[in-house]
Amino acid sequence: MPRARPTKTYRQTVVAPQDQGSGCLSGFTIVPLAVIFISALLGSFAWKTNPSSLPLPLSASSVSAELPPVISTGISPIFRVEIQYWADSISRWAAASQLDPNLVATIMQIESCGDPRARSSAGAMGLFQVMPFHFYAADDPYNPDTNAARGLAYLVKSLATGGGNARLAMAGYNGGIGVIGRGEWAWPAQTKRYVQYGAPMYEDAKNGIDPSPALNDWYENYGVSLCRQAHQRLNLP
């Protein structure tokens, strides 16, 4: 990652109309005429009440139409065990950033294979390989929550710049958001490779294609040593 930062949802409450009352059968068989007359008078008045003024229950369809769409809260099983180790955290970070957890998992898979202490020759650090200039002075770049917050803020910006296109967001995350406006032929070779593996890997995750050919290709060509290091760092069996 070259790498530059990440509402309140209100649940609609449906108020059911109040019960308009229930009848009670009297134990007396002889009712005085005056009581009958008064009851009839009250009944006549009640019928004059405009029923449209009473609250009506919302239909199920009208309620669901106003609720946000349901998005996946977990990650696909296609990702390697080192990424699955972080599954709960990925779901939490994705929810906080309003991102698809499978997109977050794809980025982590390629960047560090789940090694929280990973560091590149260019100086990128941690799970999401965030460059130093994205951190605040008081930040611990290797703290997973901090690293995720800074890295995913840049991914959110990249996704917005790319109009929601995950492929362009990955290109921006790797090569800098500036590459999004250029023709793909002008992207750096590393960015082209990043998207070549990342975009189909993400599609496989979304579509439940397990095992993922794209992930396996990436692993065999670039991920073996990276994932071995992550495996050891996490003390996985």
C-alpha positions as CSV (number, residue, x, y, z in Angstrom):
1,M,0.0,0.0,0.0
2,P,1.5,3.5,-0.8
3,R,-0.9,4.3,1.1
4,A,-3.1,8.1,2.4
5,R,-8.3,8.4,6.4
6,P,-11.5,6.3,7.6
7,T,-23.5,6.4,10.6
8,K,-25.7,6.0,13.0
9,T,-28.4,3.7,11.9
10,Y,-31.8,4.3,13.4
11,R,-34.1,1.3,13.6
12,Q,-37.6,2.2,12.7
13,T,-40.0,1.3,15.6
14,V,-43.4,0.1,14.5
15,V,-46.0,1.2,17.0
16,A,-49.0,-1.2,17.0
17,P,-52.4,0.5,17.4
18,Q,-53.8,0.3,20.9
19,D,-56.4,-2.3,21.6
20,Q,-59.7,-0.6,21.1
21,G,-61.3,-2.6,24.0
22,S,-62.8,-5.9,24.7
23,G,-66.3,-6.8,25.6
24,C,-67.3,-8.3,28.9
25,L,-70.5,-10.3,29.2
26,S,-72.5,-9.3,32.2
27,G,-73.7,-11.8,34.7
28,F,-77.1,-10.2,34.9
29,T,-79.9,-11.4,32.6
30,I,-82.2,-8.4,33.2
31,V,-80.7,-5.0,32.2
32,P,-82.5,-1.8,33.1
33,L,-83.9,0.2,30.2
34,A,-81.9,3.2,31.1
35,V,-78.6,1.3,30.8
36,I,-79.6,0.0,27.4
37,F,-80.4,3.5,26.2
38,I,-77.1,4.9,27.5
39,S,-75.2,2.0,25.9
40,A,-76.9,2.6,22.6
41,L,-76.1,6.3,22.7
42,L,-72.4,5.7,23.4
43,G,-72.3,3.1,20.7
44,S,-73.7,5.5,18.2
45,F,-71.1,8.1,19.1
46,A,-68.3,5.6,18.8
47,W,-69.3,4.7,15.2
48,K,-69.0,8.4,14.2
49,T,-65.3,8.3,15.0
50,N,-63.2,8.5,11.9
51,P,-61.3,5.3,11.7
52,S,-58.7,6.8,9.4
53,S,-57.4,8.9,12.4
54,L,-56.3,5.7,14.1
55,P,-52.7,4.5,13.7
56,L,-52.4,1.6,11.2
57,P,-49.8,-1.1,11.4
58,L,-47.1,-1.0,8.7
59,S,-47.0,-4.0,6.4
60,A,-44.0,-6.2,6.5
61,S,-42.9,-5.1,3.0
62,S,-43.0,-1.4,3.9
63,V,-40.9,-2.0,7.0
64,S,-38.3,-4.1,5.2
65,A,-38.0,-1.6,2.4
66,E,-36.7,1.0,4.8
67,L,-34.2,-1.2,6.5
68,P,-30.6,-1.3,5.2
69,P,-29.7,-4.3,3.0
70,V,-28.2,-7.3,4.8
71,I,-24.5,-7.7,4.1
72,S,-22.3,-10.6,4.9
73,T,-20.7,-10.3,8.3
74,G,-18.2,-13.2,8.0
75,I,-15.4,-14.1,5.6
76,S,-15.4,-16.9,3.0
77,P,-13.8,-20.2,3.9
78,I,-11.5,-19.9,0.8
79,F,-9.0,-17.8,2.7
80,R,-6.0,-19.5,4.3
81,V,-5.9,-20.5,7.9
82,E,-3.7,-17.5,8.8
83,I,-6.5,-15.2,7.6
84,Q,-9.2,-17.3,9.3
85,Y,-7.3,-16.6,12.5
86,W,-8.4,-13.0,12.2
87,A,-12.0,-13.7,11.0
88,D,-13.7,-12.1,14.0
89,S,-11.5,-9.0,13.9
90,I,-11.9,-8.7,10.1
91,S,-15.7,-8.7,10.5
92,R,-15.5,-6.0,13.2
93,W,-13.1,-3.8,11.2
94,A,-15.2,-4.2,8.1
95,A,-18.4,-3.2,9.9
96,A,-16.7,-0.2,11.4
97,S,-15.5,0.9,7.9
98,Q,-18.7,-0.2,6.1
99,L,-16.7,-2.5,3.9
100,D,-17.3,-6.1,2.7
101,P,-15.4,-8.3,5.0
102,N,-14.3,-10.5,2.1
103,L,-12.7,-7.4,0.5
104,V,-10.9,-6.7,3.7
105,A,-9.8,-10.4,3.9
106,T,-8.5,-10.3,0.3
107,I,-6.4,-7.2,1.1
108,M,-4.9,-8.9,4.2
109,Q,-4.3,-12.1,2.3
110,I,-2.1,-10.4,-0.3
111,E,-0.5,-7.9,1.9
112,S,0.6,-9.9,4.9
113,C,-1.1,-13.3,4.9
114,G,-2.1,-12.4,8.5
115,D,1.3,-11.6,9.9
116,P,0.9,-8.6,12.3
117,R,4.6,-7.9,12.3
118,A,5.1,-8.1,8.5
119,R,7.3,-5.4,7.1
120,S,8.2,-4.8,3.4
121,S,11.4,-3.5,2.0
122,A,9.6,-0.2,1.2
123,G,8.8,0.2,4.9
124,A,5.1,-0.8,4.9
125,M,4.0,-2.3,8.2
126,G,1.6,-4.8,9.8
127,L,-1.4,-6.7,8.7
128,F,-2.4,-4.2,6.0
129,Q,1.1,-3.1,5.1
130,V,0.5,0.6,5.9
131,M,3.2,3.1,5.0
132,P,4.7,5.1,7.9
133,F,3.2,8.5,6.8
134,H,-0.3,7.2,7.4
135,F,0.2,6.9,11.2
136,Y,0.0,9.5,13.9
137,A,2.9,10.0,16.2
138,A,1.3,8.2,19.1
139,D,0.2,5.2,17.0
140,D,1.7,1.7,17.3
141,P,1.8,0.7,13.7
142,Y,1.9,-3.0,14.6
143,N,-1.2,-2.9,16.8
144,P,-3.8,-4.8,14.8
145,D,-6.6,-2.4,15.5
146,T,-4.5,0.7,14.7
147,N,-3.1,-0.9,11.6
148,A,-6.6,-1.9,10.4
149,A,-8.0,1.6,11.1
150,R,-5.3,3.4,9.1
151,G,-5.2,0.8,6.2
152,L,-8.9,0.5,5.8
153,A,-9.4,4.3,5.9
154,Y,-7.2,4.4,2.8
155,L,-9.2,1.5,1.2
156,V,-12.5,3.3,1.8
157,K,-11.1,6.4,0.1
158,S,-9.8,4.3,-2.8
159,L,-13.1,2.5,-3.1
160,A,-15.0,5.8,-3.2
161,T,-12.5,7.2,-5.8
162,G,-13.1,4.1,-8.0
163,G,-16.9,4.5,-7.8
164,G,-17.3,1.4,-5.7
165,N,-15.3,-0.8,-8.1
166,A,-13.3,-3.3,-6.0
167,R,-10.8,-3.8,-8.8
168,L,-10.0,-0.1,-9.0
169,A,-10.0,0.1,-5.2
170,M,-7.3,-2.6,-5.1
171,A,-5.2,-0.8,-7.7
172,G,-5.5,2.4,-5.7
173,Y,-4.6,0.7,-2.5
174,N,-1.4,-0.8,-4.0
175,G,-0.3,1.9,-6.4
176,G,-1.8,5.0,-4.9
177,I,-5.2,6.5,-5.5
178,G,-3.8,8.5,-8.4
179,V,-3.5,5.3,-10.6
180,I,-7.3,4.9,-10.6
181,G,-7.7,7.7,-13.1
182,R,-5.1,6.3,-15.5
183,G,-5.5,3.6,-18.1
184,E,-4.6,0.2,-16.8
185,W,-1.7,0.0,-19.3
186,A,0.0,2.8,-17.4
187,W,-0.2,1.1,-14.0
188,P,3.0,-0.1,-12.4
189,A,3.8,-3.8,-12.9
190,Q,3.3,-4.5,-9.2
191,T,-0.2,-3.0,-9.3
192,K,-1.1,-5.0,-12.3
193,R,-0.1,-8.2,-10.6
194,Y,-1.9,-7.1,-7.4
195,V,-5.2,-6.7,-9.3
196,Q,-4.5,-9.8,-11.4
197,Y,-4.7,-12.0,-8.3
198,G,-6.7,-9.8,-6.0
199,A,-9.8,-9.1,-8.1
200,P,-10.6,-12.8,-9.0
201,M,-9.7,-13.8,-5.5
202,Y,-12.4,-11.4,-4.2
203,E,-14.9,-12.7,-6.7
204,D,-14.2,-16.3,-5.7
205,A,-14.8,-15.3,-2.0
206,K,-18.1,-13.6,-2.8
207,N,-19.3,-16.5,-4.9
208,G,-18.2,-19.2,-2.6
209,I,-15.8,-20.9,-5.0
210,D,-13.7,-23.1,-2.8
211,P,-10.9,-23.8,-3.4
212,S,-10.2,-20.5,-5.1
213,P,-8.0,-20.9,-8.2
214,A,-6.9,-17.3,-7.9
215,L,-5.9,-17.7,-4.3
216,N,-4.0,-20.9,-5.0
217,D,-2.2,-19.2,-8.0
218,W,-1.2,-16.3,-5.8
219,Y,0.0,-18.6,-3.0
220,E,2.1,-20.8,-5.2
221,N,3.7,-17.8,-6.9
222,Y,4.1,-15.2,-4.1
223,G,2.6,-16.4,-0.9
224,V,4.5,-19.5,0.3
225,S,7.2,-17.8,2.4
226,L,4.8,-15.0,3.5
227,C,2.2,-17.4,4.8
228,R,4.8,-19.6,6.4
229,Q,6.1,-16.6,8.3
230,A,2.6,-15.6,9.4
231,H,1.9,-19.2,10.4
232,Q,4.9,-19.3,12.7
233,R,4.2,-15.8,14.1
234,L,0.7,-16.8,15.1
235,N,1.8,-20.1,16.6
236,L,-0.6,-22.0,14.5
237,P,-0.4,-25.9,14.5
